[in-house]
Amino acid sequence: MRSKKHYLQNKEISRDIILEGLKSFCEFYGVRYCKLAIRNQKTKWGSCSKSGNLNFNYIVAFLPKEQRDYIIAHEVCHLTEFNHSKRFWDAVGKTIPNYREIRKEIKSIRIY
């Protein structure tokens, strides 16, 4: 289990890494988010609120780049498609063509 101390030591490093990906994906999709929160969540990699706020587990920054990019792109796509419809997955596929394989990998990783 990752400690609160580990989270606090790595929160800003994680923010910087995630912001780098966010900038790229938001530019590609032509979207903006309102707020960004880096959290120490036990069960979620990320989330998007209807008001456009993005939340990411700080551990996302320490995943392999391909997995990190998938999670960031996934949440960015929720800024325009607030569901998991075919349109949503088509949007994800524009930047992460192998999202199905990466999604399986992500689901097999225990956060805690």
Buried (B, 14 or more C-beta within 10 A) or exposed (E): EBEEEEBEEBBEEBBEBBBEBBEBBBEEBEBEBEEEEBBBBEEEBBBBBEEBBBBBBBBBBEBEEEBBBBBBBBBBBBBEBEEEEEEBBEBBBEBBEEBEEBBEEBEEEEBE
